[in-house]
Amino acid sequence: MARVFTLSEAKQLGLPGRKSLEIVSGEKGARGITLRLVEIATPLPGEPLRSPHQHSNFEECIYVLSGQGTTVADSGEYLLKAGDTLLIPPGEKHVTRNTGSEPLLPLCFFPVGDIAEGAAEPGVASGNSSKS
């Protein structure tokens, strides 16, 4: 059965360096997808940079709704702006940072209902891990 998910129903994840709302996941009944809306604020002067993370068992697809930033990955640096899409392969360490003057809003797709297994991020306990 089809279902509409509202942003007000999204789970706030409390991940380091960004606001992350999990809109759809296995927890909400999805079998093979997780969808997150992330907000990465403009960095403050002297603010420490967030460390890279990885997803060992699945890809991540990032679509930029607004703002601009850079994803630093094992394979290089990728400039992103509204309308761009970035595909990150399994196991590639990466971090997305805001390089603009307004919040960076990426929409992050994962082809699994539960990304906790196979995801590793510094500063996040196993089982609560994420992306972007």
For each residue, the residues with C-beta under 8 A, 3 or more apart:
1:
2:
3: 29
4:
5: 9 10 23 24 28
6: 9 10
7: 10 21 23 37
8:
9: 5 6 23 28
10: 5 6 7 21 22 23 37
11: 21 22 25 27
12: 19 20 21
13: 20 21 22 36 128 130
14: 20
15: 18 20 121 124 130
16: 50 121 122 123 124
17: 40 50
18: 15 38 39 40 41 50 132
19: 12 38 39 41
20: 12 13 14 15 36 37 38 39 130 132
21: 7 10 11 12 13 36 37 38
22: 10 11 13 25 27 34 35 36
23: 5 7 9 10 35 36 37
24: 5 28 30 33 34 35
25: 11 22 28 30 33 34 35 113 114 115
26: 29 30 31 34 112 113 114
27: 11 22 113 114
28: 5 9 24 25
29: 3 26
30: 24 25 26 33 34 113
31: 26 113
32: 111 112 113
33: 24 25 30 109 110 111 112 113
34: 22 24 25 26 30 109 110 112 113 114 115
35: 22 23 24 25 107 108 109 110
36: 13 20 21 22 23 107 108 110 130 131 132
37: 7 10 20 21 23 65 105 107 108
38: 18 19 20 21 96 105 106 107 108 131 132
39: 18 19 20 103 104 105
40: 17 18 67 69 96 97 98 103 104 105 106 132
41: 18 19 98 103
42: 98 100 101 102 103
43: 47 49 97 98
44: 47
45:
46:
47: 43 44
48:
49: 43 95 97
50: 16 17 18 95 97
51: 95 121 122 123
52: 72 73 93 94 95
53: 93 94 95 119 120 121 122 124 129 130 131
54: 91 92 93 94 119 120
55: 58 59 60 88 90 91 110 115 118 119 120 131
56: 90 91 118 119 120
57: 90 112 117 118
58: 55 90 110 111 112 115 118
59: 55 87 88 89 90 110 111
60: 55 87 88 94 108 109 110 131 132
61: 85 86 87 88 108 109 110
62: 71 80 85 86 87 88 96 106 107 108 109 132
63: 84 85 106 107 108 109
64: 67 68 69 80 81 82 83 84 85 104 105 106 107
65: 37 82 105 106 107
66: 82 102 103 104 105
67: 40 64 81 82 98 100 102 103 104 105
68: 64 79 80 81 82 98 99 100 104
69: 40 64 79 80 96 97 98 99 100 104 106
70: 77 78 79 80 96 97 99
71: 62 77 78 80 86 88 94 95 96 97
72: 52 77 94 95 96 97
73: 52 76 77 78 88 92 93 94
74: 92 93 94
75: 92
76: 73
77: 70 71 72 73
78: 70 71 73 86
79: 68 69 70 99
80: 62 64 68 69 70 71 84 86 96 104 106
81: 64 67 68 84
82: 64 65 66 67 68
83: 64
84: 63 64 80 81
85: 61 62 63 64
86: 61 62 71 78 80
87: 59 60 61 62
88: 55 59 60 61 62 71 73 92 94
89: 59 92
90: 55 56 57 58 59 118
91: 54 55 56
92: 54 73 74 75 88 89
93: 52 53 54 73 74
94: 52 53 54 60 71 72 73 74 88
95: 49 50 51 52 53 71 72
96: 38 40 62 69 70 71 72 80 104 106 132
97: 40 43 49 50 69 70 71 72 104
98: 40 41 42 43 67 68 69 103 104
99: 68 69 70 79 104
100: 42 67 68 69 104
101: 42
102: 42 66 67
103: 39 40 41 42 66 67 98
104: 39 40 64 66 67 68 69 80 96 97 98 99 100
105: 37 38 39 40 64 65 66 67
106: 38 40 62 63 64 65 69 80 96 132
107: 35 36 37 38 62 63 64 65
108: 35 36 37 38 60 61 62 63 131 132
109: 33 34 35 60 61 62 63
110: 33 34 35 36 55 58 59 60 61 115 131
111: 32 33 58 59
112: 26 32 33 34 57 58 115 118
113: 25 26 27 30 31 32 33 34
114: 25 26 27 34 117
115: 25 34 55 58 110 112 118 119 129 130 131
116: 119 126 127 128 129
117: 57 114
118: 55 56 57 58 90 112 115
119: 53 54 55 56 115 116 129 130 131
120: 53 54 55 56 126 129
121: 15 16 51 53 124 129 130 131
122: 16 51 53
123: 16 51
124: 15 16 53 121 128 129 130
125: 128
126: 116 120 129
127: 116
128: 13 116 124 125
129: 53 115 116 119 120 121 124 126
130: 13 15 20 36 53 115 119 121 124
131: 36 38 53 55 60 108 110 115 119 121
132: 18 20 36 38 40 60 62 96 106 108
